[in-house]
Amino acid sequence: MTAEKVPADEASGIAAAAEVPDRAAKATKVPDRAAKAADSRAAVEDDPHWLPLHRDSLKVTALLTAGGAFSAGVPTVIGVASATSWTIALAWVLPATALLTAAVTAFDALRLRVTRYRMTEGRLEMNSGLLFKRHRSFALERIRSVDLSAHPLLRAFGLVNVKVGTGETGSGSGSSTEQSLVLDPVGRAEGERLRAELLRRSTVNDGTTNEQRLTTWKTSWVRYGPLSFGTPLLAAALVGGIFQLSDWFGRGGLPVEIVADLVDRYGPWRVFGIGVVAFVVAGAIGSLAVQAEAYWNHRLDREPGGTLRVQRGLLVARSLSLEEQRIRGIEIVEPIGIRSASAARLDVIAIGLKTDEPGSDLSTLVPAAPRDVILAAAAAVRGPLGSAELVGHPRTARTRRLRWAGVVALVIATVVALAHLLWSMPTFWSSVIVIVAALLAIGAGWLAVDAYAALGHALEGKHLVARQGSVRRSTVYLDRAGIIGWRISQSVFQRRLGLMTLDATTAAGRGHYAVIDADAHTILDFADAAVPGLLAPFLERLPEPTAQVSAGVDSPSPR
């Protein structure tokens, strides 16, 4: 719509005469807009190429809302009934549950009515929005990944959610979701059709016609679940759930009373030992269940056209398809727990996969598995990794870590001393605190030494290799051709120790991968050798040492 400015009339009479038709023209614009919007909506609904989302989404929404309302309503009913009566409690909660379920389902019905999508020869488009219309359009050649997911209710109705990602960041809001499109939900067959069509059109056929199985999950791998950091968290969640359940019934202090009674009967040390064992066992059982649910029937396949497909899940089925031409490297992750069992995890570094989001596991190609399985899968994805020895880092890097461990031990000792000075505590708790503090201090020192032993970097064929970490050890194989820049940093403490951190920036994965605490005199030459010409314009080469060397004068290393 274009607007033209009309110059002001010099004669007031002319202005007054023109006022009425101008107002009439303005008044007709609103119905014209509404008519155009209605015509556009009708055209979308009548166009056979525009497809709706699946109507069974209403059933799923109603069941999910009713289930959530029921879960929240149970403690509410108990609380209200304890103050009044069960009749009054049910009279309030049941109608509220029904009203909430109806309202959410009605809103979902409106969402389904206004949401349409279609795939043309060159683009994938979607129209959506209740109050504000939104049109999304992606070029098929820009699509990087297709993720299919379905929780138990969706699977029961034969539905899946389809998430199509381009790996680009939206310029509008800066959110990573700006360049992804979600169809929530479509039929299972339609989801598979979209996955096959989108990836077939966005990839170049590599000549292969058969699907190749790279890795298959084995039930025995579930044993690595309890070795994860989630074990104590799940146990703590169980303890919190016990207290919450007791509070619902008006007996919030009941667990404490039970523990106090057991201490009086059997003594504090026996109860403490049994409690620790029960805590660990409960967390281990929870971790086993989580590991089995997340990675049951996990499969890593190479499909025709140069696509990797990961399928997994017991209750919530997931399927992620990723173009191999978008892969810029791999990362072998060895958390301290599974590393103690000679196991590791394989993650992919790829354009279009955001790995820095909380709880994100889309980048995992192979879950915790024996190390030889991980190495075989890595070689199948990226080719032979080679066996070059990593270049170790200076001993001053170990000194830096030991200093931090000393600071941690000092802080722990200070806290324990202040606790004993400010509070009078029983001998049992005093002993427990001292033992835990001593174990933490010793553990900090061990982690410092182990973290230094893990440091290393090398150039292996087409990869830059960098390893670091103790609690979470990771070895990155980054494609040198995918490195687009270098970020060099040196803190005050690093400068005094002759250390430097080199970050390789890339358009994939986390966006940067670091070689930390390397020798400041050699790491720049390493970067220049990794990607020749990228860093060279910023380096100042010192002249080769001459007769000064024979005279015993040291010459600084070239940078």
N, C-alpha and C positions, 0 to 999 in steps of 0.2 A: 504494500500500500504506500503511495507517495502522497505527500502533503505539499501544497503550494501556498506560499505566503501572499496574501492580498494586501496591497498598500492601503493605508488608512485614507478614507474619503475626506476631502477637504470640507465638504458641505455636510452639516449634521443631518440635514434632511435625507440625503442619500444614504447615510449610515443607518438612520432609523428605518428607512424603507427596506434596506438589505438585511436587517436583523432577523426578521421572521423567516425568510427562506433559508438563511444560514442555519438557524436553529433546527428547522425541519430537516435540512441535510444532515446535521449532526445526529439528530434523533434516528435517522434511518440507518446510520452506520452500525448501531448495536444489533438490530435484527439481522443486518447483512452479515455481520461476523458470526452470529449464532447460526444463521442458515448455512454459511460456508463450513463451520465446524461440524454441523450435523451432516452436511453432504459428504464431507471428508470421512467422517466416522462410518457413514453408511457405505461409502465406496470401499473402505477397508474391509468391512464386514461382508460385503457382497463379492469382493474379489476372491476368486477361487485359489489364488496363489498365496493369500494370507491365511495362515493356519492358527487356530486357537489352542490354548493350553488344554490339558485334559480335565474334563468335568469331574472326575472322581477325586480331584483335589478337595472338593467340598466335603466329601466323606472323611478324608484324612484330617482336614482342618477341624471338623466337628469332634472327631474322636480325640485328637490331641488337646483341644481346648477343654473338653469335658474331663479328660484325664488330669490335666494340670489343675483345673478348678477343684477336682475331687481331692487331689493331693494337698492343696492349700486349704480345702474346706474341712478336712479331718481334724487338724489341730484347732481350727476355729470353732468347730462344733464342740469339741471337748472343752475348750476354754469358756465358751458361752454357757454350755450346759452346767459346768461347775458353779457358775454364778447364778444361773436361773433354773432352767429345766431343759430336758432333751427336746421336748415339743417346741419350745420357743427357739432353741438353737437350730433345729431342722427347718422351722418355718422361715428363718432368715436365710440360711445358707442354701437350701435347695432351689428356691426361686432365683437367687443371685447367680447360682451356677448355670441354671437354664438360660437366664437372660444373657449372661456373658457368652455362653456357647452360641446362642442365636446371633448375637451382635457380631462376633468374630466371623462366623460362617457367612453372614450377609455381606460383610466387608470383602471376604474372599470371593464371593460371587460377583461383586462389582469389579474386583481386580481381574477375574477371568474374562469378564465381558469386554473390558477395554484393552486387554493385552492380546496382540497378534504378532506373528513372526512369519518370515518367509526367506527362502534362499533362492537367489537368482543366479545368473551365470557368473557374476563377479562379486556379489555381496551377500552378506547375511544381515537382515534388518529386523528390528523389533519396534513396535509401537506400544506404549504403555502410559499409565498415569491417569488418575481420577480427576484431580483438580487441575494439575498442570500436565499437559500432554508432552510426552517425550518420545523422540524418534532416535533410535540407535542404528547405526549402519557401519559394518566392518567389511573391509576388503578381504576376500577369502585368502589372498596370498599373505596377509598379515597375521593370520591365525596361527598361534604357536602351540596351543594345547587344548584338549577337550577332556573334561573331567565329568564322569558320570557317578552319581552317588544316590543311594536309596536306603533310608532307615527302614526298620521292620514294617511299619504301617504302609509306606510306599511300596515296598516289595509285596505286601499282601494284596495290594490292588494293582500290581503290575505296572508301577510308575517309577520314574527316575527323574532326578534333577540333572540338568545339563548346564555345565559352566564352560563357556568358551572364552579363552584368554588370548590376548595379543602380546602381552609382555610389555606394553607401553604404559607410561604414566599419563593420566589425564592432565591436560593443561588448565582445566577449569578449577577444580577443587584440590588438586594435588593428591587425590586419593588413588591408590593402586587399583581400586575397583572401578574407576572411571573407564578403563579400557578392558573390561570383562563383561560378558553378557550371560545372564542366568535365565534359563527356561525352567520354571518351577510350577508344576512338573509337566512332563509329557509321558506318553506310553513307552514301555520298555523297547518295543520294536522301533518306534520313532526315534528314540534316543540313540539306538545302535545305528540306525540309518543316517542320522545327522553326523554321528562320529565318523562313520566311514566316508560319507560324502565330503565333509569339511576337510578331513585330512587327505583324502584322495586329491582334492582340488588344490590344496595348499602345499603339496609335496611333489617332488619329481620322482617318477618311478625309477628305481635303481635296477630293475631287471629281475628281481627276485619274485617268485610266485608262491613260495611256501612259507608258512609261519614257522619261526624257529624258537624253540623253548630255550631260554638262557638259564633260568633258575626256577626251581619249584620248592615251596616252603615245606619243611618236614615238621611233623608234630613234635619231635624231640627238641626242636629249637625253642619251644615254649619255656624251657628251663632257664633261659636267659632273662626272662621277665623279672623274677625276684631280685636280680642283680642290678636293677635300674634304680635311679633316684626316686622313682615313684613309689617304691615299697614303703618307706617311712611316711610319706605323705598320705597314702591310702590308709595306713594304720591309724594315723592321727585323725583322718576324716571319720573313721569308724568310732574312735573314742568320742569325738565331738557329736556324732550321731546318737550315741548312747546317752550323753548328757541332754541333748535336745529332746529325745523321746521321753526321758524322765521328767523334763520340765513341762512337756505337754500334759502329763498326767498329774501335775502339781507336786512332783517329788524330785525337784532338781538336785537336791543334795543326796539322793539315794545312792549313787555310785560311790561317793566319798564315804558314806556310812558303811557300805559293804567292805570297802578296802580297809577302813579303820578297824572293823571287826576282825578281818583276816589277819591284820598285823598283830592285834592283841592275842590271837590264838596261836599263830605260827612264827611270829617274830618278823622284824622288818626286812632282814636280809633274804630270807626265804621268799617272802612275798614279792620283794623287789626282783629277785632272779626269775621267779615264775612269771611276773608281769612283763619283764623284758622279752622272755621267750614267747609269751602269748602275743605281745606287740609285733614281734618280727614275723611270727607264723601268720597272723592275720594280714599283715601287709604283703607277705609272700603269696598268700592265696589270692588276694585282690590283684596283685601284679600278674599272676598266672592267668586270671580271668581276662584282664585288660589286654594282655599280649595275645591270647588266643582269639579274642573278639576282633582285635584290630588287624591281625595278619593271617587269620585262618584262610587256607586255600590261596595263599599268595602265589602269584605267577608273574614272571618277567619274560615277555615275549618280544621278538623282533618280527614285525609284520611287513608284508610286501609294501614297497614304496619308501622304505627307510624310516619306519616309525617304531618307537618303543612303546609297549603297552604294559602297564602295571595293573593287576587285578588283585583285590584282597577284600577281606571282611567276612565276619560270621553273621552278625546281625545287621550292621550297616555296610552294605556292599559298595565298594569304590572301584572305579575304573578310570585310570589316567592314561591318555595317549599323548606322546611327545615326539616331535620331529627330531631325528638324530642330527640333522644339519644345524639345529639350534643349540646343541650341546657344546659347551666350552670347557668341560673338564669334569672331574669326579673328586669326591672327598671320602676318604676312608676314616670313619669316626670310631674311636675306641674309648668310650667312657670307662672309668676306672673299674667299675663292677664287672662288666663283660670282658674287659681286657684281662682280668685275673683268670678268666676261663678260656683264654685264647680265642676270643670271638671279637667281632667288629660289625659295623654297619656301613652300608654303601649308599652315599648320597650323590645326586647329580647336580652339576653346575650348568644351568641352561638358561637361555634367554626366555623370558616369559614365566618363570617360576620364582615367586617371591618367597625366599626362605627366612626372612627376618621378621615375619609376623609371628606373634605368640601362638604357640601350639601348632604351628605349621609343620606338617610331615609330608607335604606333597613331593618334596625333593627326594624322599627315600626310595631308592630302587630296590634294595634288598635289606630287610630288617636284620636284627641281631642274629648272626649265624657264625659257624666256624670260620676262622680267618682264611683258610685255603679256599672255601667256597666264595668268600668275598673277593679274593684276589682273582679267582677264575671269572667271576661275573664282571669285575672291572676290566679285565683283559678282553672279554667278549664285547664290552661296550666301547672301549677306547683303543683296543689293540694292545700289544705287549707293553707293559709298563717299564720294563728294564730292571736292572739290579744295580744301578750306580750307587756308590756310597755317598751318603749325605755329608756335606761339609759341616763340621761341628762349629759351635760358636765359642767365643773367647771365655776364659775362666771368669772374667769379670761379670759375665752374665749370671754365673752361679753365685758370685758374691752378692749381686743385687738381689737375687731371690732369697738367699740366706739372711740378708738384712731385713727383708720384709717378714720373713718367718720369725726373726728375733723380735721385731716390733709386735707381731701378733702374740707371741709368748709373753712379752712384757705386759701387754694390755690384759691378757687373761689373768696373769698373776696379780695385777693391780685390782681387778674386779673381785677376785676371790678374797684378797686381803681386806678390801673395804667391806665386803659382805660379812666377814667374820668380825670386823671391828664394830660395825653398825648394828648388827642383829645377833641376838643370842639364839643359836640353833642347836637342835639335838645332835648328839655324836653321829648318829646314822647319816643325817643329811649333810653334815660337815664332811664326813668321809666320802660320800658320793660326789660332792662338789669338787673336792680336791682330786679325786681319781679322774673324774671327767676332764678337769682342767689340765692335769698332767698328760692325759692321752691326747688332748687337742694340741698342746704345745709340741709334743713329740711328732704328732701327725703333720703339723705345719712344717717342721724341719724336714721330714721325709718327703713331703710334697715339693719342697723347694729343690731338693737334690734331684728328684725324679723329673721335675719340669725342666731342669737344665739338661738332663740326659736326653730328653726328647727333642731338643732344639736341633734343627738341621735344615739345609737347603741344597739344591742341586739343579742342574739342567740335564734332563733325560729325554733325548730325542726331541719331540715336538712339545714337551711339557716342561713347565717350571714346577719343581717339587718343593714344597715347604711343609715342615712338620713342627708342631708345638703342642704344649698342654700336658697336664698330668691328670687332673680330675676329668677333663674331656680332651683327650688327645686326638688330634686330627692331622691327617696327611693329605694335603691338597695336590692334585695333579692338574694344573691349570694350562690350558692350551695357549702357547706363546703367541699364536696368531690372533687370539682373542683379547690380548692385553692392549688397552687403548691409552694408557697413561701410567705415570708413577707418582706416588705421594711419599715424600721423604720427611720423616719427623725425628726429632732428637730432643728429649727433655733435658733439664739441667742435670739430673742424676745420670742419664745416659752419657751426656757430654763429658762428665768427669771420669767415666769409666771407659771411654772410647767406643761406645756402642751407638747403634742407629737402627731405626725401624724403617723397612721398605714395604710400601703397600703397592701391589699391582692392581690397578683399576680395570674393570671389565664391565660389559653391559649385561652380564649374566649373574645369576645367584645373588649373593649379598652385595655385589657391586665392587668389592675390594677384598683382597686376600694378602695377608701380611707375612713378611719375614721379620720376626721381632728380635731385638737385641743382637743384631749381627755386628761383625767387625766393621767399624766406620771406615777403615782404610781399604776395604776390599768389596763392600757390598755394592758400591756404585759401579764398579767394573763388572760385577755380576749382572746388574740390571742392564748395562749396555750390551753385554753379550747375549742376554735373554731376548731382547728385541733390538737388533742393531739399528742405529740411527734415531731411535726415539728419544733417548736421553743425551746423545752425543752433543747436540748444540748447546747444552747447558753445562757441560763438563769443561773444566780447564785443566789440560794436561801439563804437568810440570816436565821440564826437560830431563832427559836421562842423566843419571849421575855420571860425573866425569872424574877428574883427578882428585876431587875432594874425597872420594871414597877411599882411595889408596892412602890418603893422609889421615884416615881415621875419623872423618867427619860424617855423621849420619845424614842421609838424604831422605826426606819424607817420601812415603809411597805415593805414586800418582793417583789422582782421583778423576 
